[in-house]
Amino acid sequence: MTNDKTLRSLLEAVANGKVTPDIALDSLKDLAYEKVGDFAKIDHHRQLRTGFPEVIWGPGKTPEQIAQIMEVMRFRNPVVMATRIEPGVYATLQSKVSGLRYYESARICAIAPPIIEPQFGGEIGILSAGTADLPVAEEAAVTAELSGFCVQRLWDVGVAGIHRLLSNRHVIDSASVLIVVAGMEGALPSVVAGLADCPVIAVPTSIGYGASFNGLAPLLTMLNSCAAGVGVVNIDNGFGAAVLAGQILRTAEKLRLASPAS
């Protein structure tokens, strides 16, 4: 937790010219968290350190706990997001948290402005192999949009009907980074990576018959991809894929701004 004496000393050092504002900012990145009851400690400075604010993982928390955490976070963050929120939980949260929005397909609820303009350059293309993969794909898409990135969706283009993918080649060509979501045998990311000139983030889903082992089979397929430039996140982790894609674009933006030509 922020120590008042430490913070005062730092501010006095800045005021006296002994510490530069940039050094002070680096010091502040590791200071603040806030207790919520006896069950949570909110990391308010995560965005300063990593570029992304803390996000609430819904499962395992009661609606009352989620509501209390959101109310604490809303005063420090323009967007407050909770993932894996089922409709029944949202119905309870709606009566406790004002201005809450629900993205049902993504199972995300958020306190956010009605319109979020993209804050970063580039485009994240998100592809899903089948309709059953949409909850994971939408989790990635909504997470990226709420984080200030431009998203292009392309759903139901799995390898069983490869012409559906090839007739939408423009989505692959225009993307700065691609997230490819697939269950069953998980072949779609390899196919896409063979066509793309940008990083591909593969997301295995738990969709499939018994021998897919709840996503283990597509996970292994993606890890064993013969196409270069494929990174793999965990099973059903659309959220993690969106954050990784965002970090790639943010890093590109930092490098652009740091270059002499800029």
C-alpha positions in Angstrom: 0.0 0.0 0.0 1.2 3.6 -0.6 3.1 4.8 2.3 2.2 8.5 3.0 5.8 9.4 4.2 7.4 7.8 1.2 5.0 9.5 -1.2 5.5 12.9 0.5 9.3 12.5 0.3 9.1 11.7 -3.4 6.9 14.7 -4.1 9.2 17.0 -2.1 12.2 15.7 -4.1 10.5 16.5 -7.3 9.5 20.0 -6.1 13.1 20.6 -5.0 14.5 19.5 -8.3 16.3 16.5 -6.8 14.3 14.0 -8.7 13.0 14.3 -12.3 9.3 13.8 -13.1 10.2 10.8 -15.2 12.1 9.1 -12.3 9.2 9.9 -10.0 6.8 8.3 -12.4 8.9 5.1 -12.5 8.8 5.1 -8.6 5.1 5.5 -8.5 4.5 2.5 -10.7 5.0 0.1 -7.8 3.3 1.9 -5.0 -0.5 1.8 -4.9 -3.0 -0.9 -4.2 -6.2 -0.6 -2.3 -8.0 -3.1 0.0 -11.6 -4.1 -0.7 -13.0 -5.7 2.4 -11.0 -8.7 3.5 -11.1 -10.4 0.1 -9.3 -8.3 -2.5 -6.4 -5.8 -3.1 -6.9 -3.7 -6.2 -3.7 -3.0 -8.1 -4.4 0.6 -9.3 -0.9 1.0 -10.9 -1.0 -2.0 -13.1 -1.7 0.1 -16.2 1.3 2.3 -15.4 3.5 -0.7 -15.3 2.0 -2.9 -18.1 -0.2 -0.7 -20.2 -3.4 -2.6 -19.2 -5.5 -2.1 -16.0 -6.4 -4.9 -13.7 -9.4 -6.9 -14.9 -11.8 -8.8 -12.7 -11.9 -12.6 -13.1 -15.6 -13.5 -12.4 -15.7 -17.2 -11.5 -15.2 -18.0 -7.9 -16.3 -14.5 -6.8 -19.8 -13.7 -5.5 -21.8 -11.0 -7.2 -21.4 -8.8 -4.1 -17.6 -9.1 -4.2 -17.5 -8.3 -7.9 -19.8 -5.3 -7.4 -17.6 -3.9 -4.5 -14.4 -4.3 -6.6 -16.0 -2.6 -9.6 -17.2 0.3 -7.5 -13.6 0.8 -6.1 -12.1 0.6 -9.6 -14.5 2.9 -11.4 -13.0 6.0 -9.8 -9.5 5.3 -11.1 -10.2 3.7 -14.5 -12.3 4.9 -17.5 -13.0 1.2 -18.2 -13.7 -1.4 -15.6 -14.1 -5.0 -16.9 -15.0 -8.3 -15.5 -14.7 -11.6 -17.5 -16.6 -14.9 -17.5 -19.8 -13.3 -16.2 -22.8 -15.6 -16.7 -26.2 -14.0 -17.4 -27.5 -14.8 -13.9 -24.6 -13.1 -12.3 -25.0 -10.1 -14.5 -28.7 -9.8 -13.6 -27.6 -9.5 -9.9 -24.7 -7.1 -10.7 -27.0 -4.8 -12.7 -29.0 -3.9 -9.6 -25.8 -3.2 -7.7 -23.6 -1.3 -10.2 -24.9 1.6 -12.1 -24.0 2.1 -15.8 -23.0 -1.6 -16.2 -23.0 -3.0 -19.8 -23.1 -6.7 -20.7 -21.5 -8.3 -23.7 -23.4 -11.6 -23.6 -21.5 -13.5 -26.3 -18.2 -12.6 -24.7 -19.5 -13.1 -21.1 -17.9 -9.7 -20.2 -19.5 -6.9 -18.2 -18.0 -3.5 -18.1 -18.3 0.1 -16.9 -17.3 1.9 -20.1 -18.1 4.9 -22.3 -20.8 4.2 -25.0 -18.1 4.7 -27.7 -14.5 3.9 -27.2 -12.3 5.4 -30.0 -9.2 3.4 -30.9 -6.2 4.8 -29.1 -3.5 2.8 -30.9 -2.6 2.3 -34.5 -2.9 -1.0 -36.3 -5.7 -3.5 -36.5 -6.3 -6.7 -34.7 -8.0 -9.3 -37.0 -9.8 -12.0 -35.1 -10.9 -15.2 -36.8 -12.9 -18.1 -35.5 -13.1 -21.6 -37.0 -16.7 -22.3 -36.0 -19.8 -20.7 -34.5 -19.2 -22.8 -31.3 -15.9 -21.0 -30.8 -17.6 -17.5 -30.7 -17.6 -17.1 -26.9 -13.8 -17.3 -26.8 -13.4 -15.2 -30.0 -15.8 -12.5 -28.7 -14.0 -12.4 -25.4 -10.9 -11.5 -27.4 -12.7 -9.0 -29.5 -14.5 -7.2 -26.7 -11.4 -7.1 -24.5 -9.4 -5.6 -27.4 -12.1 -3.0 -28.2 -12.5 -2.0 -24.5 -8.7 -1.6 -24.3 -8.7 0.9 -27.2 -7.7 -1.2 -30.2 -9.4 -1.5 -33.6 -10.8 -4.9 -34.3 -11.9 -6.7 -37.4 -14.0 -9.9 -36.9 -14.2 -12.9 -39.3 -16.3 -15.7 -38.0 -16.9 -19.3 -39.1 -14.0 -19.8 -41.6 -12.7 -23.1 -40.4 -10.7 -25.5 -42.6 -13.7 -27.8 -43.3 -14.7 -25.1 -45.8 -11.5 -23.4 -46.6 -13.0 -21.4 -49.4 -14.8 -19.3 -46.7 -11.4 -18.2 -45.5 -9.8 -17.6 -48.9 -12.7 -15.5 -50.1 -12.0 -13.2 -47.1 -8.3 -12.9 -47.6 -8.5 -9.1 -47.2 -9.0 -9.5 -43.4 -5.7 -11.3 -43.2 -4.0 -8.9 -45.4 -5.1 -5.8 -43.6 -4.4 -7.0 -40.0 -1.3 -5.9 -38.0 -1.7 -8.9 -35.7 -4.1 -11.9 -36.0 -5.9 -13.9 -33.3 -7.1 -17.2 -34.6 -9.6 -19.2 -32.5 -10.3 -22.9 -33.2 -11.3 -26.1 -31.5 -11.6 -29.7 -32.9 -8.2 -30.4 -34.4 -7.1 -26.8 -34.3 -5.7 -26.5 -37.8 -6.9 -23.0 -38.7 -4.0 -21.0 -37.2 -1.4 -22.9 -39.2 -3.3 -22.2 -42.4 -3.7 -18.5 -41.6 0.0 -18.2 -40.6 0.9 -19.6 -44.0 -0.9 -16.6 -45.6 -0.1 -13.8 -43.2 2.8 -11.4 -42.9 2.1 -10.5 -39.3 2.2 -12.3 -35.9 -0.5 -14.9 -35.4 -1.8 -15.7 -31.9 -3.5 -19.1 -31.8 -6.2 -19.8 -29.2 -7.3 -23.4 -28.8 -10.9 -23.9 -27.5 -12.5 -26.8 -25.6 -14.9 -27.4 -28.4 -14.8 -30.8 -30.0 -15.6 -34.5 -29.7 -14.1 -36.7 -27.0 -10.6 -37.2 -28.5 -10.1 -33.4 -28.5 -9.8 -33.8 -24.8 -11.4 -30.5 -23.9 -9.0 -28.5 -26.0 -5.8 -30.4 -25.5 -5.8 -31.8 -29.0 -6.0 -28.3 -30.7 -3.5 -26.9 -28.2 -1.0 -29.6 -29.2 -1.7 -29.0 -32.9 -1.1 -25.3 -32.5 2.1 -25.8 -30.6 3.3 -28.2 -33.3 2.4 -25.9 -36.2 4.8 -26.0 -39.1 4.0 -22.4 -40.0 6.4 -19.8 -38.6 5.2 -16.9 -36.5 2.6 -18.6 -34.4 2.3 -18.0 -30.7 -0.1 -20.0 -28.6 -2.1 -19.1 -25.5 -3.9 -21.4 -23.1 -7.2 -23.2 -23.9 -10.2 -20.8 -24.1 -8.0 -17.8 -23.2 -9.5 -15.2 -25.5 -8.7 -12.5 -22.9 -5.0 -13.4 -22.8 -4.8 -13.4 -26.6 -6.3 -9.9 -26.8 -3.8 -8.6 -24.2 -0.9 -10.1 -26.1 -2.1 -8.7 -29.4 -2.4 -5.3 -27.7 1.1 -5.5 -26.3 2.5 -6.2 -29.8 0.7 -3.1 -31.2 1.8 -1.0 -28.2 5.4 -2.0 -28.6 5.3 -1.2 -32.3 3.9 2.2 -31.4 6.7 2.8 -28.9 9.3 1.9 -31.4 7.8 4.2 -34.0 7.7 7.1 -31.6 11.3 6.4 -30.5 12.7 6.3 -34.0 14.6 9.5 -35.2 12.2 9.8 -38.2 9.2 10.4 -35.9 
